[in-house]
Every structure is written in C-alpha cells, then in structure tokens.
Amino acid sequence: MFKNSMFKNSNENVTAPVSEGKTYDVKIEDVAQKGDGIARVEGYVIFVPDTVAGEEVTVKITRVLPKYAFATVVE
C-alpha cells in the first residue's frame, strides 16, 4: 500500500560504511553516557571504549549494527 510513499522505511536500503574486522583511523569526537568514545565514519557512529574526546586512534570494528558499530583500539 505505501510501497513508494513518504512513509517508506528510510533504513530499508542503508548499509554501514564500515565492515566488521576492518581497521579505520578515526578521531574520538565525544564521550557517550556510559563512557565509550564516539567516533564517526561518513556520519556513521562507532563506539570505542577506553578513549577520550579529541584522541586520534586506529580502531578495529568488532560488531556492526544498522545504526552504529562497536570497535576496539588497535595498538
């Protein structure tokens, strides 16, 4: 019924710009309520534990979800 209308699910064809297991150079932009650093790749949010705002790190993506991902810092 609403196949081509403005009510179409906007996330239907969205894919994350990151891939699980890959590494990315990011800047921690902010800190989330639970203390994880927040970085972005093409606007896509990545949560990185044990980081602080302003830090530039290389991260490895550990889990990718539709709206955000989790990563760890690579030494």
N, C-alpha and C positions, 0 to 999 in steps of 0.2 A: 504494500500500500504506500509506504513512504520511501520507496527504493531510491528515488532521485531527488528527494526533497531536502530542505534545510535541516530536517530532523535526523538525517543520516548520522550514524555514529562516526565522529571525526577521527577516532583512533583505529578505524577498521583497517586501513592500509598503511599505518605508521610502523616503521621499523626503527629500531635503535641504531644510532650511528656508531656504536661500539660493539665489539664481539667478545664473548667470554674467552678468557685465556690470552687475549692480546694485551700489549702494553701501550700506554699513552703518556705523553708528557702533559701535565696539567698544572694549573695554579689553583690552590685552595682559596675560594672566594669568600667563604663564610663558614660558620660552625652551626650545625643543627642542634636542636633541643637536647638530644641525647649525647652530644659531644663529638659526633663524627664530623670531619671536614666535608665541605660541599664543593665539588668541582663541576665543571660543565664542559662537554664536548658538543659543539654545534647546538648549544642550548639544552642538551640532554643532561639531567642531573646524575652525578656519581657521588655516592657516599664513601668516604675514605676515613677509617678510624685512625687514631693516633697522629693527627695532623692539626696544624693551626692555620688560621686565616693568613694569607699572604705567602705561604710556603709554596715553592715550586718543586714538584715531585714527579717521579715516574711511577705510574700505578699499573697493576695487572688486574684486569676485570675478572671477578670471581663469580658474579651472578648478574644476569640481565633480565629485567622485568619490563613490561610495556612502558612505564613512565619514568623509571630510574634504574640505576645499577649499583652494585657494590664492588669495591676494589680494595686491594692492599698495596702498600708502598713496596716498591722493588728497591732493594739495596744497591 
